[in-house]
Amino acid sequence: MSDPDRLAKLLSERRDRHVQELFELLRIPSISTDPAHESDVRRAAAWLRDDLAAHGFEAELLETGGHPAVFAERHVSDDLPTALVYGHYDVQPADPIELWTSGPFEPTIRDGAIVARGASDDKGQVFAHVKGAEALLEADGELPVNLKFLIEGEEEIGSRNLAATIEANRERLAADTVVVSDGAMLPGKVPTLTYGLKGLAYVELRVRTASRDLHSGAYGGAVPNAAMALAAIVARLKDADGRITVPGFYDAVVEISDEERAQLERVPFDDEAFAAGIGVSATPGEAGRSLVERLWVRPTLDVNGIGGGFQGEGSKTVIPAEAFAKISCRLVPNQDPARITDALAAHLASLAPEGSEVEVIRHAGGSWALSPIDGRSVQAAASAVRTVDGRDPVYVRTGGTIPVVADFQRLLGAEVVLVDMGLEDDRIHSPNEKFDVELYHRGIHLSAELLRSLGRA
């Protein structure tokens, strides 16, 4: 029998312990992209495995062909629903080190927040689920659901082995609900549930015009310029109304329903505060669409990097022979990443000016994902939010992509709910990454109440 008072008492008594245990995990520099930290990545996985095993879970490391994933399970009854919590224990590099005000792997509390690499992305958020399950198990004597954890070590390098790992372990990972916490609440610490993610198509455009860089005095006005050819191509990827010009780009796009549009209009989103918070003077985009629509439910195309020619100090009078741009598209239902990549590559080639050769390199993409707001799992999470926060959550989509969410839906047939615990200004991937201490404790409580709510559902 669940006992809210006993759970609250346990959580109150263990606040300091929960922070110190997270500090232990944060001290491990599990940087997945750096081969020099391979042993640290495995050490973090083993630490999580041992922590879960010490609190009533059967836990092991799943070998993936790359960094291992942590799998843990507590099976209570065949008659109960099963929940799977997904997260990742690997982190981004800490560079530039000199911009940190304390050691990136020396966690400290400053201004009410835990500051360390991985504090919010994603060690703090996934560990809140671990501690929530542990507290609930002790408070109630048993979990109200069968519970599994899958915590991977390659999210920051594209989860390149995760889909194959899920497919190879479909029966072991089978679940009714998958819970993901790897994102941010709305500003003002508004309780937020994310029900939609965008997909991703990503290409690199390379333009070549000559066998070498040329002297602009000797050849200027007579030969093609790779940087200007690239600029001309990029400039034609959107029209004057901000619409993407790739043929067929919008063919599969589904307009949101009137009900969902009304839901988005209720989101407490301040356009001016959004602009001020990132230091921009305007928010251009697709004409006739609100800022929230453009961010969350409309497809986008952006240049993520561009270069070519002389980049050093001072001047050098050359006509570049090569230039490049990295271009990403964020996709919405029902756009197919492979088809959009094909269409984008063909369009880029068609825009090549005279005398330029275009090469398009395809990079990894990911599928969009959408969960029904009125589905059992999302509503169970909403019930947990009401218990913990005393208010209804706000339902949002996001422009981000988490490819594994679509993999869980496709391979496991599970409902997915994203229960974000961090904040947009947590500086993930940047120096001085942080996670609000009170939001960490809230996350632990919310996770426990979510398990209770899923058990009732």
DRENFIGU-96533 format. One record per residue: residue in one letter; x, y, z of N, C-alpha, C in turn. Coordinates in steps of 0.02 Angstrom, whole numbers, padded with zeros to 5 digits, always signed. Layout:
BEGIN
aXYZXYZXYZ ...
This chain:
BEGIN
m+00042-00060+00000+00000+00000+00000+00044+00063+00000 s+00030+00109-00046+00071+00169-00050+00057+00214+00010 d+00108+00248+00033+00103+00291+00091+00136+00358+00074 p+00095+00408+00054+00124+00472+00034+00166+00504+00089 d+00144+00498+00151+00181+00528+00206+00249+00496+00214 r+00251+00428+00209+00315+00394+00217+00362+00412+00159 l+00337+00416+00099+00379+00436+00042+00406+00506+00053 a+00363+00553+00072+00385+00621+00083+00439+00625+00137 k+00431+00585+00190+00479+00585+00244+00546+00558+00220 l+00544+00503+00183+00606+00475+00156+00643+00525+00111 l+00605+00557+00067+00636+00605+00021+00666+00664+00058 s+00633+00686+00110+00659+00741+00150+00723+00721+00187 e+00722+00661+00216+00781+00638+00253+00841+00627+00209 r+00830+00611+00145+00885+00591+00102+00908+00645+00053 r+00886+00705+00062+00904+00758+00015+00980+00764+00008 d+01015+00769+00063+01088+00776+00059+01120+00714+00028 r+01096+00655+00048+01123+00593+00021+01113+00588-00054 h+01053+00608-00077+01040+00605-00149+01086+00652-00188 v+01101+00710-00160+01148+00756-00194+01218+00726-00195 q+01241+00700-00139+01308+00672-00136+01316+00612-00182 e+01265+00571-00187+01269+00514-00233+01273+00537-00305 l+01235+00589-00323+01241+00616-00390+01311+00645-00402 f+01339+00677-00351+01407+00703-00356+01457+00648-00374 e+01448+00589-00344+01493+00533-00359+01491+00516-00433 l+01431+00514-00462+01425+00498-00533+01453+00554-00576 l+01441+00616-00556+01465+00673-00595+01541+00679-00596 r+01573+00651-00546+01647+00655-00543+01680+00611-00596 i+01643+00565-00625+01672+00519-00675+01668+00553-00743 p+01725+00568-00776+01724+00604-00840+01708+00558-00899 s+01645+00539-00903+01623+00490-00954+01611+00523-01021 i+01664+00548-01051+01660+00584-01115+01664+00533-01172 s+01607+00520-01203+01604+00464-01250+01641+00475-01315 t+01651+00537-01334+01683+00551-01399+01759+00547-01396 d+01787+00545-01336+01860+00548-01328+01887+00479-01309 p+01926+00447-01353+01954+00381-01338+01994+00379-01274 a+02022+00436-01254+02062+00438-01193+02019+00426-01131 h+01954+00434-01138+01908+00425-01081+01867+00361-01086 e+01889+00315-01128+01851+00253-01137+01842+00216-01071 s+01895+00213-01031+01890+00178-00967+01844+00215-00918 d+01842+00282-00923+01797+00320-00880+01724+00308-00899 v+01711+00302-00964+01643+00288-00986+01619+00221-00957 r+01662+00170-00962+01644+00105-00935+01638+00108-00858 r+01679+00149-00827+01676+00155-00754+01609+00186-00732 a+01585+00235-00770+01520+00265-00754+01464+00214-00762 a+01468+00174-00815+01417+00122-00826+01417+00073-00769 a+01476+00051-00747+01481+00003-00693+01456+00033-00627 w+01469+00098-00617+01445+00132-00557+01368+00130-00554 l+01336+00147-00610+01263+00145-00612+01236+00074-00603 r+01268+00027-00636+01247-00044-00628+01249-00063-00555 d+01303-00047-00521+01311-00068-00452+01261-00032-00407 d+01247+00032-00421+01198+00068-00381+01128+00038-00388 l+01109+00021-00449+01044-00010-00460+01040-00079-00429 a+01094-00117-00434+01096-00185-00405+01090-00182-00329 a+01119-00130-00299+01117-00124-00226+01048-00106-00200 h+01002-00086-00245+00936-00065-00224+00881-00107-00256 g+00895-00171-00265+00841-00217-00282+00830-00231-00355 f+00876-00211-00398+00867-00224-00469+00918-00275-00493 e+00897-00316-00540+00945-00358-00576+00977-00314-00629 a+01041-00304-00623+01074-00254-00666+01136-00283-00699 e+01148-00260-00760+01206-00284-00798+01226-00232-00850 l+01283-00243-00881+01305-00202-00937+01289-00239-01001 l+01256-00205-01047+01243-00233-01114+01298-00209-01160 e+01335-00256-01189+01387-00237-01237+01353-00220-01304 t+01373-00165-01334+01339-00139-01393+01382-00138-01455 g+01446-00155-01448+01493-00144-01503+01529-00078-01495 g+01506-00037-01447+01539+00026-01430+01540+00031-01355 h+01521+00089-01329+01516+00096-01257+01456+00057-01231 p+01462+00026-01172+01407-00017-01147+01347+00023-01125 a+01289-00010-01126+01228+00018-01097+01214-00018-01031 v+01184+00017-00985+01163-00012-00921+01091-00036-00928 f+01080-00099-00913+01011-00126-00912+00997-00152-00843 a+00940-00131-00816+00919-00154-00750+00844-00168-00751 e+00823-00216-00711+00753-00235-00712+00731-00258-00642 r+00670-00240-00624+00637-00269-00565+00568-00291-00588 h+00559-00357-00593+00495-00385-00614+00454-00401-00552 v+00395-00370-00547+00353-00378-00489+00298-00429-00501 s+00262-00423-00557+00207-00468-00571+00189-00464-00645 d+00170-00521-00672+00147-00522-00742+00082-00483-00751 d+00047-00470-00697-00017-00435-00701-00009-00359-00700 l+00052-00335-00690+00063-00263-00687+00091-00236-00752 p+00077-00172-00767+00108-00142-00826+00184-00134-00816 t+00219-00124-00871+00292-00118-00869+00313-00050-00895 a+00356-00018-00857+00384+00047-00877+00459+00039-00890 l+00484+00073-00940+00556+00074-00956+00579+00146-00953 v+00629+00160-00912+00659+00227-00908+00722+00227-00951 y+00725+00275-00997+00784+00282-01040+00821+00346-01023 g+00887+00343-01024+00929+00402-01016+00999+00386-01040 h+01045+00432-01029+01115+00419-01048+01162+00446-00995 y+01217+00410-00987+01267+00428-00937+01329+00460-00968 d+01334+00460-01034+01392+00492-01066+01381+00567-01070 v+01436+00604-01075+01433+00677-01074+01475+00706-01130 q+01463+00771-01141+01502+00808-01190+01572+00824-01162 p+01620+00838-01205+01684+00864-01180+01674+00929-01141 a+01721+00944-01098+01715+01003-01055+01743+01067-01086 d+01777+01062-01143+01808+01120-01174+01757+01175-01189 p+01779+01238-01184+01844+01262-01160+01848+01264-01084 i+01897+01228-01058+01905+01221-00985+01912+01288-00950 e+01946+01335-00982+01960+01399-00949+01898+01440-00934 l+01841+01423-00965+01780+01461-00953+01738+01433-00895 w+01760+01377-00867+01725+01350-00809+01747+01388-00747 t+01700+01403-00702+01717+01437-00640+01737+01388-00586 s+01726+01323-00598+01751+01270-00555+01764+01210-00600 g+01798+01159-00574+01815+01102-00616+01753+01068-00644 p+01752+01053-00709+01693+01023-00740+01674+00956-00710 f+01723+00921-00681+01708+00857-00649+01722+00860-00574 e+01716+00920-00548+01719+00931-00476+01654+00965-00455 p+01599+00928-00451+01533+00957-00441+01530+01000-00378 t+01495+01056-00385+01486+01101-00329+01417+01132-00334 i+01392+01159-00279+01328+01194-00280+01342+01268-00278 r+01316+01303-00329+01325+01375-00334+01260+01407-00355 d+01238+01457-00317+01175+01493-00332+01116+01445-00338 g+01115+01395-00294+01058+01349-00293+01058+01296-00346 a+01115+01287-00381+01118+01238-00435+01180+01195-00429 i+01174+01133-00451+01231+01087-00455+01268+01104-00520 v+01331+01122-00515+01370+01141-00574+01421+01087-00588 a+01416+01056-00646+01463+01004-00668+01442+00982-00738 r+01489+00955-00776+01472+00927-00840+01428+00865-00829 g+01371+00863-00864+01324+00808-00857+01271+00819-00804 a+01274+00875-00767+01226+00887-00713+01154+00884-00738 s+01141+00916-00795+01073+00916-00823+01067+00868-00882 d+01121+00860-00919+01121+00820-00981+01171+00763-00976 d+01151+00705-00953+01084+00686-00931+01089+00649-00865 k+01148+00652-00833+01158+00613-00773+01109+00633-00718 g+01100+00698-00708+01055+00720-00655+00984+00698-00666 q+00960+00703-00728+00891+00687-00742+00878+00611-00738 v+00921+00572-00767+00910+00500-00764+00921+00473-00694 f+00968+00503-00657+00980+00479-00589+00922+00497-00542 a+00886+00550-00558+00825+00565-00519+00775+00508-00524 h+00771+00476-00583+00727+00418-00590+00753+00359-00549 v+00818+00350-00548+00847+00295-00509+00830+00304-00435 k+00840+00365-00410+00828+00379-00340+00753+00379-00324 g+00711+00400-00372+00639+00398-00361+00614+00327-00353 a+00639+00281-00395+00619+00211-00389+00644+00181-00323 e+00705+00198-00305+00733+00173-00242+00691+00195-00182 a+00673+00259-00180+00634+00285-00123+00564+00255-00121 l+00534+00247-00179+00466+00219-00182+00467+00146-00160 l+00517+00110-00181+00523+00039-00161+00527+00032-00085 e+00565+00076-00054+00571+00072+00019+00507+00098+00053 a+00478+00151+00026+00419+00180+00058+00359+00134+00055 d+00349+00101-00003+00289+00060-00013+00301-00014-00006 g+00364-00034+00000+00380-00105+00008+00388-00141-00058 e+00359-00114-00112+00365-00143-00179+00345-00090-00229 l+00368-00099-00291+00349-00053-00344+00280-00070-00371 p+00242-00019-00394+00175-00032-00422+00176-00052-00495 v+00236-00057-00525+00243-00078-00595+00306-00121-00599 n+00311-00157-00654+00375-00186-00672+00418-00130-00701 l+00479-00125-00678+00520-00068-00698+00586-00090-00728 k+00604-00058-00784+00667-00070-00818+00703-00004-00830 f+00768-00007-00831+00810+00050-00849+00853+00031-00909 l+00859+00076-00957+00908+00070-01011+00945+00137-01014 i+01007+00137-00991+01047+00198-00987+01108+00189-01031 e+01110+00225-01086+01162+00213-01136+01222+00258-01127 g+01276+00241-01162+01338+00278-01157+01361+00309-01222 e+01315+00317-01271+01335+00345-01336+01288+00398-01362 e+01246+00426-01319+01198+00475-01343+01233+00536-01371 e+01288+00557-01340+01323+00617-01362+01364+00606-01425 i+01366+00545-01450+01399+00532-01514+01350+00499-01562 g+01285+00515-01553+01235+00495-01602+01201+00429-01590 s+01211+00398-01531+01177+00334-01515+01184+00284-01571 r+01246+00278-01597+01255+00240-01658+01242+00166-01652 n+01244+00140-01591+01230+00068-01582+01164+00054-01546 l+01126+00107-01531+01069+00097-01488+01011+00061-01522 a+00994+00081-01583+00938+00048-01617+00950-00027-01625 a+01012-00045-01643+01028-00116-01650+01025-00152-01582 t+01045-00117-01529+01041-00146-01462+00969-00157-01442 i+00925-00109-01455+00854-00117-01439+00825-00175-01479 e+00841-00177-01544+00813-00231-01586+00836-00299-01563 a+00900-00304-01543+00927-00369-01521+00900-00390-01453 n+00871-00342-01416+00846-00357-01348+00772-00338-01341 r+00735-00346-01395+00665-00323-01394+00624-00356-01339 e+00632-00420-01328+00592-00454-01277+00612-00430-01208 r+00676-00422-01195+00699-00400-01129+00678-00328-01115 l+00675-00287-01167+00658-00216-01158+00584-00202-01165 a+00544-00253-01180+00472-00243-01191+00441-00203-01135 a+00401-00153-01153+00370-00110-01102+00306-00080-01130 d+00262-00061-01085+00201-00025-01105+00214+00049-01112 t+00258+00075-01070+00274+00146-01069+00349+00156-01066 v+00375+00202-01106+00445+00222-01101+00446+00294-01076 v+00486+00306-01024+00492+00372-00994+00562+00400-01011 v+00563+00461-01037+00626+00493-01056+00629+00561-01022 s+00685+00576-00989+00696+00642-00959+00764+00666-00982 d+00765+00707-01034+00828+00730-01063+00816+00798-01096 g+00777+00841-01063+00760+00904-01093+00744+00957-01041 a+00708+01009-01063+00698+01067-01020+00624+01085-01013 m+00607+01109-00953+00541+01137-00940+00537+01207-00972 l+00477+01234-00974+00469+01302-00997+00499+01351-00946 p+00520+01410-00968+00547+01460-00922+00499+01473-00864 g+00527+01488-00807+00486+01499-00748+00471+01435-00711 k+00505+01381-00729+00496+01316-00698+00424+01292-00703 v+00394+01305-00761+00326+01283-00774+00326+01207-00786 p+00287+01168-00748+00284+01095-00760+00266+01080-00832 t+00307+01041-00865+00302+01032-00937+00305+00957-00955 l+00261+00936-01000+00265+00869-01029+00272+00878-01105 t+00322+00846-01133+00335+00850-01205+00304+00790-01240 y+00263+00804-01290+00229+00750-01326+00251+00745-01399 g+00295+00790-01422+00316+00787-01491+00387+00809-01500 l+00424+00774-01543+00493+00790-01560+00499+00795-01636 k+00542+00839-01659+00555+00843-01730+00606+00791-01752 g+00604+00775-01816+00655+00732-01846+00712+00774-01872 l+00761+00741-01903+00821+00776-01925+00847+00747-01990 a+00863+00792-02037+00902+00775-02096+00962+00822-02097 y+01022+00795-02111+01083+00836-02105+01130+00819-02163 v+01151+00871-02198+01198+00862-02253+01255+00912-02249 e+01308+00897-02283+01364+00943-02290+01372+00958-02365 l+01371+01021-02382+01377+01043-02451+01449+01066-02463 r+01481+01038-02515+01549+01059-02533+01549+01083-02605 v+01578+01141-02616+01581+01172-02682+01654+01181-02702 r+01670+01159-02763+01739+01168-02789+01734+01203-02857 t+01781+01250-02868+01780+01287-02931+01847+01285-02969 a+01902+01269-02935+01968+01269-02967+02012+01217-02933 s+02071+01207-02960+02116+01157-02931+02153+01185-02871 r+02152+01251-02861+02186+01282-02805+02158+01352-02795 d+02171+01382-02736+02154+01452-02726+02194+01495-02775 l+02162+01548-02799+02193+01589-02851+02202+01661-02828 h+02253+01695-02855+02267+01765-02838+02211+01808-02866 s+02181+01850-02822+02123+01888-02844+02141+01945-02891 g+02205+01965-02891+02226+02016-02940+02237+01987-03009 a+02266+01926-03010+02281+01894-03074+02220+01862-03106 y+02171+01839-03064+02116+01801-03092+02047+01831-03078 g+02044+01884-03037+01980+01913-03019+01940+01937-03079 g+01875+01921-03080+01831+01941-03135+01831+01892-03192 a+01873+01840-03188+01878+01793-03244+01864+01721-03225 v+01861+01707-03159+01852+01637-03138+01797+01634-03085 p+01766+01575-03077+01715+01568-03024+01746+01568-02955 n+01709+01592-02907+01731+01598-02838+01689+01549-02796 a+01722+01499-02765+01685+01447-02729+01644+01475-02671 a+01671+01524-02635+01634+01552-02579+01571+01589-02603 m+01577+01626-02658+01519+01661-02684+01469+01613-02715 a+01493+01559-02746+01448+01508-02773+01409+01476-02716 l+01443+01461-02661+01410+01432-02603+01358+01480-02575 a+01377+01544-02568+01330+01593-02542+01268+01599-02587 a+01278+01596-02652+01221+01600-02699+01174+01541-02690 i+01203+01481-02679+01162+01422-02669+01122+01428-02604 v+01156+01445-02550+01123+01450-02484+01068+01503-02486 a+01081+01558-02520+01031+01613-02522+00967+01591-02556 r+00969+01540-02597+00909+01519-02634+00872+01461-02600 l+00894+01443-02540+00860+01388-02505+00795+01409-02472 k+00783+01474-02465+00720+01499-02438+00697+01557-02482 d+00630+01566-02486+00605+01622-02525+00594+01683-02479 a+00565+01735-02507+00557+01797-02470+00509+01790-02411 d+00466+01739-02412+00419+01727-02358+00445+01677-02307 g+00509+01658-02313+00539+01613-02265+00521+01540-02277 r+00490+01524-02334+00474+01454-02349+00533+01420-02383 i+00544+01358-02367+00600+01319-02395+00584+01300-02466 t+00632+01309-02511+00620+01302-02583+00634+01232-02610 v+00654+01185-02568+00668+01117-02591+00604+01087-02619 p+00603+01065-02682+00542+01037-02711+00516+00978-02670 g+00452+00978-02655+00420+00923-02618+00431+00926-02543 f+00466+00978-02518+00484+00979-02447+00423+00977-02402 y+00369+01011-02421+00310+01016-02378+00256+00965-02396 d+00268+00922-02445+00215+00878-02469+00184+00835-02415 a+00224+00808-02369+00198+00762-02318+00181+00797-02252 v+00193+00862-02248+00181+00897-02185+00107+00898-02169 v+00091+00878-02107+00022+00877-02084+00008+00939-02042 e-00044+00976-02060-00063+01034-02020-00091+01009-01952 i-00075+01047-01899-00100+01027-01834-00176+01039-01831 s-00208+01003-01786-00280+01009-01779-00298+01074-01743 d-00362+01092-01747-00385+01152-01712-00375+01144-01637 e-00385+01083-01612-00377+01070-01541-00304+01081-01519 e-00258+01055-01561-00187+01063-01543-00165+01136-01550 r-00192+01171-01599-00175+01242-01606-00199+01281-01544 a-00259+01264-01520-00284+01296-01460-00240+01280-01400 q-00215+01217-01397-00171+01197-01343-00106+01238-01345 l-00079+01247-01405-00017+01286-01412-00028+01359-01392 e-00087+01385-01407-00101+01455-01391-00105+01466-01316 r-00118+01411-01278-00121+01417-01205-00052+01412-01172 v-00001+01395-01211+00066+01390-01182+00090+01460-01162 p+00115+01467-01101+00138+01533-01078+00206+01551-01107 f+00206+01567-01171+00268+01580-01207+00272+01655-01223 d+00326+01687-01199+00336+01759-01208+00385+01770-01265 d+00360+01793-01323+00403+01802-01382+00459+01852-01368 e+00444+01907-01334+00495+01958-01321+00548+01933-01273 a+00526+01896-01222+00574+01869-01174+00618+01816-01208 f+00589+01777-01253+00628+01728-01291+00683+01763-01330 a+00667+01816-01365+00716+01853-01404+00769+01884-01360 a+00747+01916-01306+00794+01950-01261+00841+01901-01228 g+00815+01842-01212+00856+01792-01177+00914+01766-01217 i+00910+01771-01283+00965+01746-01325+00999+01803-01363 g+00979+01865-01348+01013+01922-01376+01001+01934-01450 v+00941+01918-01475+00925+01933-01545+00876+01991-01549 s+00879+02028-01603+00836+02087-01611+00774+02073-01653 a+00770+02013-01683+00712+01995-01724+00705+01919-01724 t+00646+01896-01741+00633+01823-01745+00601+01807-01812 p+00641+01811-01866+00614+01798-01933+00599+01724-01943 g+00557+01710-01991+00540+01641-02007+00483+01638-02056 e+00453+01579-02061+00399+01567-02109+00341+01615-02097 a+00323+01652-02148+00270+01702-02142+00204+01670-02124 g+00166+01705-02083+00099+01682-02065+00097+01630-02011 r+00154+01616-01980+00157+01566-01927+00183+01598-01863 s+00152+01580-01807+00175+01608-01743+00244+01580-01726 l+00277+01613-01678+00343+01591-01658+00341+01521-01629 v+00292+01505-01588+00285+01438-01559+00274+01386-01614 e+00232+01402-01663+00222+01356-01719+00288+01342-01755 r+00325+01394-01770+00388+01385-01807+00438+01344-01766 l+00439+01355-01701+00486+01318-01659+00468+01245-01652 w+00404+01230-01647+00383+01163-01625+00348+01121-01678 v+00310+01152-01723+00268+01110-01766+00277+01123-01841 r+00324+01166-01860+00338+01177-01930+00409+01154-01946 p+00421+01127-02006+00489+01105-02024+00534+01165-02036 t+00599+01155-02027+00647+01210-02034+00707+01188-02075 l+00745+01237-02097+00810+01226-02130+00858+01279-02106 d+00917+01258-02083+00966+01306-02058+01036+01287-02079 v+01078+01337-02090+01149+01326-02100+01182+01323-02032 n+01215+01267-02017+01246+01258-01952+01320+01276-01951 g+01351+01282-02009+01421+01301-02013+01437+01318-02085 i+01484+01364-02095+01501+01385-02163+01573+01408-02165 g+01608+01395-02220+01678+01415-02223+01706+01409-02293 g+01765+01436-02302+01799+01433-02366+01847+01492-02373 g+01901+01481-02407+01948+01535-02419+01989+01552-02358 f+02019+01612-02359+02065+01633-02306+02028+01648-02241 q+02051+01619-02186+02018+01627-02121+02064+01658-02068 g+02126+01673-02085+02174+01696-02035+02170+01770-02021 e+02215+01793-01978+02219+01865-01962+02244+01904-02023 g+02224+01967-02026+02247+02010-02080+02214+01995-02146 s+02248+02008-02201+02219+02000-02267+02261+01953-02311 k+02227+01919-02355+02260+01878-02405+02214+01878-02466 t+02238+01901-02522+02196+01912-02580+02192+01849-02623 v+02145+01806-02605+02136+01744-02643+02064+01737-02664 i+02054+01699-02717+01988+01677-02738+01982+01604-02717 p+01939+01589-02669+01936+01520-02643+01918+01469-02697 a+01952+01413-02694+01936+01358-02740+01885+01310-02709 e+01878+01312-02642+01832+01268-02608+01795+01306-02553 a+01733+01286-02541+01693+01313-02487+01644+01259-02464 f+01620+01266-02402+01574+01214-02377+01521+01246-02333 a+01466+01211-02326+01413+01230-02279+01384+01166-02251 k+01368+01167-02187+01333+01111-02155+01261+01133-02143 i+01214+01093-02165+01144+01113-02168+01101+01060-02135 s+01058+01082-02089+01012+01035-02056+00940+01056-02068 c+00897+01006-02072+00825+01017-02075+00793+00981-02015 r+00751+01016-01979+00711+00985-01926+00642+00970-01956 l+00621+00908-01947+00563+00882-01983+00505+00867-01937 v+00445+00867-01966+00384+00857-01927+00345+00799-01958 p+00294+00774-01923+00252+00722-01953+00223+00748-02019 n+00226+00708-02072+00249+00641-02082+00308+00641-02129 q+00354+00687-02119+00412+00692-02163+00461+00635-02150 d+00486+00606-02204+00534+00551-02199+00605+00579-02207 p+00649+00568-02157+00716+00597-02160+00754+00577-02223 a+00749+00515-02245+00786+00493-02304+00761+00528-02367 r+00695+00535-02373+00668+00569-02432+00685+00643-02433 i+00683+00674-02374+00701+00745-02371+00775+00754-02388 t+00817+00709-02364+00888+00713-02380+00899+00706-02455 d+00865+00659-02486+00871+00650-02559+00849+00714-02596 a+00792+00742-02575+00766+00801-02608+00813+00861-02598 l+00840+00868-02538+00886+00923-02524+00949+00917-02565 a+00977+00855-02569+01038+00844-02607+01027+00861-02681 a+00970+00840-02709+00956+00854-02779+00947+00929-02791 h+00915+00962-02744+00904+01034-02751+00969+01073-02748 l+01012+01054-02702+01077+01088-02697+01117+01080-02761 a+01116+01020-02790+01152+01009-02853+01123+01052-02909 s+01058+01060-02909+01025+01098-02962+01040+01173-02958 l+01060+01196-02900+01073+01267-02890+01146+01286-02903 a+01188+01238-02921+01259+01252-02931+01270+01303-02988 p+01303+01359-02974+01316+01408-03027+01365+01380-03079 e+01369+01412-03136+01414+01391-03189+01485+01389-03164 g+01520+01335-03180+01590+01329-03162+01603+01300-03093 s+01550+01279-03058+01559+01251-02991+01536+01178-02990 e+01573+01138-02952+01554+01069-02941+01529+01062-02870 v+01473+01027-02862+01441+01019-02796+01444+00947-02774 e+01465+00937-02711+01463+00871-02679+01420+00877-02617 v+01375+00830-02607+01332+00829-02548+01349+00767-02507 i+01372+00778-02446+01388+00723-02400+01330+00715-02351 r+01304+00655-02344+01247+00643-02301+01271+00622-02232 h+01244+00654-02181+01259+00637-02112+01198+00604-02080 a+01208+00578-02020+01155+00542-01986+01095+00588-01972 g+01036+00559-01977+00974+00595-01963+00936+00560-01908 g+00872+00575-01905+00830+00543-01854+00757+00557-01869 s+00714+00514-01844+00642+00519-01857+00607+00562-01804 w+00554+00595-01825+00510+00631-01779+00472+00581-01736 a+00443+00606-01682+00403+00563-01638+00346+00604-01610 l+00289+00572-01601+00229+00606-01576+00190+00557-01533 s+00171+00580-01473+00131+00539-01428+00064+00574-01417 p+00009+00536-01412-00056+00569-01402-00061+00600-01332 i-00083+00662-01330-00090+00696-01265-00138+00658-01220 d-00191+00631-01250-00242+00596-01209-00225+00523-01199 g-00164+00501-01218-00144+00431-01208-00134+00415-01135 r-00135+00352-01118-00129+00329-01049-00065+00353-01015 s-00009+00349-01051+00056+00366-01021+00063+00440-01008 v+00043+00481-01056+00049+00554-01047+00003+00576-00991 q-00057+00548-00988-00104+00568-00935-00082+00542-00867 a-00048+00485-00864-00020+00462-00801+00034+00511-00777 a+00074+00535-00823+00125+00584-00805+00093+00650-00783 a+00038+00669-00815+00003+00730-00795-00024+00723-00724 s-00049+00664-00707-00074+00652-00639-00017+00659-00589 a+00041+00633-00605+00099+00638-00561+00119+00711-00551 v+00118+00750-00606+00134+00822-00601+00085+00857-00553 r+00021+00841-00559-00028+00873-00516-00015+00856-00442 t+00005+00794-00430+00020+00774-00361+00080+00811-00333 v+00132+00818-00372+00194+00849-00349+00191+00925-00350 d+00164+00953-00403+00166+01026-00412+00101+01062-00395 g+00047+01023-00387-00016+01054-00371-00047+01094-00427 r-00029+01077-00489-00056+01112-00547-00051+01067-00608 d-00089+01084-00659-00086+01045-00721-00022+01061-00759 p+00006+01012-00795+00064+01026-00837+00044+01063-00900 v+00093+01094-00931+00084+01122-00998+00112+01071-01048 y+00074+01058-01101+00095+01009-01151+00130+01045-01208 v+00189+01022-01225+00228+01056-01277+00258+01005-01326 r+00272+01031-01385+00318+00996-01430+00386+01031-01424 t+00436+01004-01456+00502+01035-01456+00533+01028-01524 g+00579+01073-01539+00615+01070-01603+00672+01021-01602 g+00687+00993-01545+00743+00945-01540+00726+00877-01567 t+00778+00836-01575+00771+00768-01601+00803+00719-01553 i+00766+00669-01533+00793+00613-01494+00775+00550-01533 p+00819+00527-01579+00800+00472-01624+00776+00410-01589 v+00801+00397-01528+00783+00335-01494+00709+00334-01476 v+00677+00392-01469+00606+00393-01454+00566+00359-01509 a+00581+00376-01572+00548+00344-01628+00566+00270-01631 d+00628+00253-01612+00648+00182-01611+00607+00143-01560 f+00596+00172-01502+00555+00139-01451+00484+00128-01476 q+00456+00178-01509+00389+00171-01535+00386+00118-01590 r+00437+00118-01633+00437+00072-01690+00453+00001-01669 l+00503-00008-01626+00528-00075-01610+00491-00107-01551 l+00468-00067-01504+00435-00095-01445+00360-00084-01445 g+00336-00040-01489+00265-00026-01489+00241+00006-01425 a+00286+00042-01391+00270+00072-01326+00249+00145-01334 e+00208+00167-01286+00195+00238-01280+00256+00271-01249 v+00271+00332-01270+00330+00367-01244+00306+00433-01214 v+00330+00449-01154+00315+00513-01123+00381+00546-01102 l+00389+00610-01118+00449+00647-01102+00435+00693-01042 v+00466+00676-00986+00456+00713-00924+00519+00754-00911 d+00522+00814-00939+00583+00853-00935+00590+00886-00867 m+00651+00885-00841+00665+00910-00773+00711+00970-00772 g+00748+00983-00825+00796+01037-00826+00766+01102-00849 l+00809+01151-00862+00788+01217-00886+00827+01234-00949 e+00798+01278-00991+00831+01297-01053+00899+01329-01041 d+00907+01363-00983+00970+01398-00971+01018+01356-00929 d+01012+01289-00932+01057+01246-00895+01126+01240-00926 r+01136+01274-00982+01201+01277-01015+01228+01208-01033 i+01184+01165-01055+01208+01099-01077+01253+01108-01137 h+01305+01067-01141+01356+01069-01194+01401+01130-01188 s+01391+01172-01138+01431+01233-01130+01466+01232-01062 p+01514+01277-01052+01545+01282-00986+01493+01299-00932 n+01507+01275-00871+01464+01289-00813+01394+01260-00821 e+01389+01201-00850+01325+01166-00852+01298+01158-00781 k+01232+01164-00774+01203+01162-00707+01136+01126-00706 f+01114+01109-00645+01048+01078-00635+01023+01104-00567 d+00968+01140-00568+00939+01169-00508+00929+01115-00455 v+00954+01128-00395+00950+01077-00341+00878+01059-00326 e+00835+01110-00321+00765+01095-00305+00731+01057-00361 l+00750+01070-00423+00721+01031-00478+00746+00959-00478 y+00806+00949-00455+00831+00880-00447+00788+00843-00396 h+00777+00874-00338+00735+00841-00287+00663+00833-00311 r+00638+00884-00347+00571+00877-00376+00569+00818-00424 g+00622+00810-00464+00625+00755-00512+00621+00687-00479 i+00654+00680-00422+00652+00617-00385+00581+00603-00362 h+00548+00653-00333+00479+00645-00310+00433+00631-00369 l+00441+00669-00423+00399+00660-00482+00406+00591-00511 s+00467+00564-00513+00477+00497-00539+00440+00445-00498 a+00443+00452-00431+00408+00405-00388+00333+00409-00399 e+00306+00469-00403+00234+00477-00413+00213+00453-00483 l+00257+00460-00532+00242+00436-00599+00234+00360-00599 l+00278+00325-00562+00272+00252-00558+00205+00233-00525 r+00187+00269-00473+00122+00256-00441+00065+00267-00490 s+00070+00322-00527+00016+00339-00574+00012+00288-00631 l+00069+00265-00656+00069+00214-00709+00040+00149-00682 g+00054+00133-00619+00025+00073-00589-00051+00077-00585 r-00077+00135-00568-00150+00144-00566-00179+00141-00636 a-00143+00171-00685-00170+00173-00753-00174+00104-00783 
